[in-house]
Amino acid sequence: MNRARKTLDTSSELFIVRSGAGIKLLPDVQKKNLVNNRIYHRVSDVLGFAFNSYFLDTESRLQNASRPCLDCIGMDSLKKSIGLNAYDLSLKRSAMEVIKTDREILLRNTSKIVEENAILNNGAELNFLTIKVPWYDNAGNTIGLFGCSILIGQHSLANALLQIKQLGMLDDHINSLSSTQSSLGQYINGIYLTKKETELLYYLIRGKTAKQIAKVYGISFRTIEERIHHVKNKFGVSCKGALIELVVDSLLN
């Protein structure tokens, strides 16, 4: 087993702060000075999410993980898991793909949404929707990765994506939706949306309420609610979470 020589600091009282393409972990005193950062979440809160969340060093060795993550890999304690990587936990061909993704994120200094298939050493096969971002130290040096993996068929996809969006980890991918808009609109999952409908969806998946969107356009929030209802009908869904799922799916394809 490949054990890390030094465990990186992921103390529960630290705050996860979005920085560049990834995240930093900062103490409360520093967090208070970063008024322009939109999102602060305590490490203990994020590791309490009902899906897999974890920190890896630059060699993809585990530094900290949520209880659901430990359950997925069949480990009964975090202490026994520290320093393990995909090669220790899964078959070689499965581990190679996971490590390859990690290397690409570190090399390109970018976030990535991927579908991962893990075949554990005990033969169990797990399928995940995974979002990973670089993890920086205070000086901006890359020291590892922070990831969230949603176990397909077990974790609530809609709820997990909403929480991941609140962390700011979907921002780069959501922004790509805005940058590809044209005056003629666009297709998402095979359904045509006008430019206004695409803009509306863009604001919705960024967590904006009907009242907040109405202020952007200078119109009644009831008018926005009617437009939201129309877009949901186009996709045949009834909630914002389902819309987020559709957008993420379109980014993967």
Stockholm file with secondary structure:
# STOCKHOLM 1.0

chainA/1-253         MNRARKTLDTSSELFIVRSGAGIKLLPDVQKKNLVNNRIYHRVSDVLGFAFNSYFLDTESRLQNASRPCLDCIGMDSLKKSIGLNAYDLSLKRSAMEVIKTDREILLRNTSKIVEENAILNNGAELNFLTIKVPWYDNAGNTIGLFGCSILIGQHSLANALLQIKQLGMLDDHINSLSSTQSSLGQYINGIYLTKKETELLYYLIRGKTAKQIAKVYGISFRTIEERIHHVKNKFGVSCKGALIELVVDSLLN
#=GR chainA/1-253 SS CCCCSSCCCCCTTSEEEEETTEEEEECHHHHTTCTTCCCEEEHHHHTTSSSEEEEEETTCCEEEECHHHHHHTTCSCHHHHTTCCHHHHBCHHHHHHHHHHHHHHHHHTCCEEEEEEEEBTTSCEEEEEEEEEEEECTTSCEEEEEEEEEETTTSCHHHHHHHHHHTTTTHHHHHHHHHTCCTTCEEETTEEECHHHHHHHHHHHTTCCHHHHHHHHTSCHHHHHHHHHHHHHHHTCCSHHHHHHHHHHHHHC
#=GC SS_cons         CCCCSSCCCCCTTSEEEEETTEEEEECHHHHTTCTTCCCEEEHHHHTTSSSEEEEEETTCCEEEECHHHHHHTTCSCHHHHTTCCHHHHBCHHHHHHHHHHHHHHHHHTCCEEEEEEEEBTTSCEEEEEEEEEEEECTTSCEEEEEEEEEETTTSCHHHHHHHHHHTTTTHHHHHHHHHTCCTTCEEETTEEECHHHHHHHHHHHTTCCHHHHHHHHTSCHHHHHHHHHHHHHHHTCCSHHHHHHHHHHHHHC
//
